[in-house]
Amino acid sequence: MSALWTDLRYAGRELRKRPGFTLTAVLSLALGIGATSAVFSVIYAVLIDPFPYPGADRIVELRLVDKTDRDRGVGPSGPQADVLRQTKSLEDVTLMDWWNLTTTDGDLPEDVQANYISPNAPNHWGIRALMGRWLIPSDAPPGQTPQPVVVLTYQFWQRYYLGDPNVVGRTLQLVHKPYQIVGVMPPRFKWGAADIYLPLKVTQDPNIRYGASLKLREGVTPEQANAELQPIVEEFAKQAPTQYPEKFKVKVRSIVEVYARPLGPTLYLLLGAVASLLLIGCANVSILLLARGTERQHELAVRAAIGAGRLRMIRQLLTESVGIATAGAMLGVLVAWRGLTLLVKWLPENSFPSESVIKMNVPVLLFSVGLAFATAIVFGLWPALQMSRPEVARLMQSSTRRVMGSAHARRSHGAMVAAQVALTLLMLTAAGAAGKGFLRLMNADLGYDPHNAMSVPIPIHENTHVEWKDRSEYFEQIRARIAAMPQVVAAGISTNATPPASGWRQSIEIMGSTATEKPEVRVNFVNSGYFTLLRIPLAQGRLWEHAETMRGALLAVINQTMARQYWPNGDAIGHQIRIPALKDSPPYQRAVAGSDGWMQIIGIVGDSRDDGLRNAVKPAVYVPFTTQMWMFTQILVRTRVPPLSVLRDIRAQLVQIDPEQQVMRVRDLDAWITGQQEYAQQRLVATLFGVFSVLALALAAVGLYSVVSYGVATRTNEFGIRMALGAKAADVFRIVLSSTALNVGSGLVVGLVLSIAFDKLATKWVTESSRDPLILTGVTLLLIIAAALACLVPARRAASIDPMEALRYD
């Protein structure tokens, strides 16, 4: 024990004597360990273990792939669900619907997300309730009103009931109706991002459609299910042609594929970046330890000469290496935990399942720590291992610097520097491509003005405002009340037309068209004030008037893309179109009489983003919001002050109209842009790649500095002789830089080759080419400048050597 304590004290003294060496080695390991562990922890939670449901890969959604190769969800009616349950491929079909309800048994009403589920036994998701039970078939007998029972999510139970262990059996009042609590689900059961689950009444009305979750039988592949379901869904399409594309292929997609894997490319890209950072960090530590070990060969030879055993020297070096690895690992764990918190905060909203539990992945953390320890120990012990048969006399008679300057050591260090430079160049290129892609999104022409505007979602409760006239007047009353507020510039109605991803994809008919296929457009339900509020210009014709809106006039305004595509001669105004899907389906959808009839085009407005920030603008049709109203709308509000600052006053106005009227999540329109998954993913990649590439650049520069300093130290005697024979300081300076140029140059060449080879992945995952000459030139120059700066100090030190002082070393 005393010998160990002596070794520890000696190791501490040695490391404190060289703070630059110690700090660089520790930080190199910590950054690699922390970043790799944090990113892989997210990958594990989101891609490997996203759902807690047994057999999650068999829980699928029914999707249709249309002729443009885009897929869309489709919801069956009650009779269609019965047909699906008879198939051989499906083990279960669970129908569902979503609704916003309000608690009315407390001092303050709370808006809750309710998921209505068709009861099944056993549970479709294979998860038992934490307390009580799940919904069962007797909760919703066919053809009868469901029982007033409710199952709570774990989060709602904790928030609303403060985790009351006796909550089962209590009554929860929703919109003044009592519901008995029959169960609480486990923490990870968050299906549908709901707060509560209620039994769903499934009707036989063919016009009412539901969300559906399908479960494949064990052993059935998605391809087999697709083949069986194709003719069945084609028959469904014949019964309701307006609800389906003209041509489609059935494709069942697992919930893992739909909700978890879209973030996969981004995360794997980041994993590649942090893995490169870890390799660069380990290479840095290797260079430092090899240089340090070679420097100590003379010291070890002296110790061997006076009787120190090989095992004793190995133990001493092992203590120092373990000390560096331990400090790096401890700091790396802290970096991992903090980095994971920041990474989760930066992840795109709603880009991964809410069931995913992102926490530190201990096996990966242990692997990264183990790699750091292995690097530190192997390269730290290398000098002692080389002295198994030391030529003590030679080492004692030679200068330390000459011993250090072995050709093998210089080659090893040069190879590591070249590898660092290559990986750093690749990361800088990826960061440049990601940054360029993000700037492109930020500067995209939106076609509308999102600043100082917000969307206020307004849900209405079941069995309220059922009649068409009542509902249209209620929505207009809310809009008018908000528009009259002094802080408000304008207020408009946008049922489904909030850009940059807006509209209802529907097929339309054009009167007089001879085309065999019906055009697909984005149908938007708005009032005429929508265009003024968003500053979308009127290019031609007119907008409908308020009176026309309130009577549900069959009028339409189209965007310029649609006008160019279907009326290239510029004569779109006056033509008529028809939207067959606009039908009255009380009480959920209320449409004006004749809503599926012919509509006259009266105006053309400028293009605004309606299919995200990257895709081209799609043809769009705008109709009065009263043409068809759902049990939900949005009030767009433009204000004179920051929009969210007037939200409290808006809520007060709503309470005056209806004390129980709630609003859903309110966001300003800038947040609608930054909340787009493509925007958030590009920002995440650009930010993290930028951070990782800067760290890689710093580590590579430190590694290069160490190698050049090592080279200068080994050649001190040589430089003294050269200067004694007449060489100038500039000549020595040039020799030092040229000795590094080969390693840096080879690293740059390899890095450029890797960047060019990376182009396909970059174009797909970063959305910009890594072959961009400006990016490649810029990052190459940046690396050359960094390398020159790293070499500058050692080169100046070499050029300032006193020849007489240098000659004394031999």
Secondary structure, DSSP 8 states (H G I E B T S, - for coil): -HHHHHHHHHHHHHHHH-HHHHHHHHHHHHHHHHHHHHHHHHHIIIIIS---STTGGGEEEEEEEETTS-EEE---BHHHHHHHHTSSSEEEEEEEEEEEEEE-SSSS-EEEEEEEE---SS-TT----SEE----GGGS-TTS---SEEEE-HHHHHHHHTT-TT-TT-EEEETTEEEEEEEE--TT--GGG-SEEEE------TT-B-EEEEEE-TT--HHHHHHHHHHHHHHHHHHSGGGS-SSEEEEEEEHIIIIIGGGHHHHHHHHHHHHHHHHHHHHHHHHHHHHHHHHTHHHHHHHHHTT--HHHHHHHHHHHHHHHHHHHHHHHHHHHHHHHHHHHHHS-TTSS-TT------HHHHHHHHHHHHHHHHHHHHHHHHHTTS--HHHHHHS-HHHHH--HHHHHHHHHHHHHHHHHHHHHHHHHHHHHHHHHHHHT---SS--TTEEEEEEE--TTSS-SHHHHHHHHHHHHHHHHTSTTEEEEEEBSS--TTB--EEEE-EETT---SS--EEEEEEE-THHHHHHT--EEEE----HHHHHTT--EEEEEHHHHHHH-TTS--TT-EEE-TT---BTTTBEE-TTTTSEEEEEEEE-----BTTTS----EEEEEGGGEE-SEEEEEEEESS-GGGGHHHHHHHHHHH-TT------EEHHHHHHTSHHHHHHHHHHHHHHHHHHHHHHHHHHHHHHHHHHHHHHTHHHHHHHHHTT--HHHHHHHHHHHHHHHHHHHHHHHHHHHHHTHHHIIIIISS-TT-HHHHHHHHHHHHHHHHHHHHHHHHHHHT--HHHHHTT-
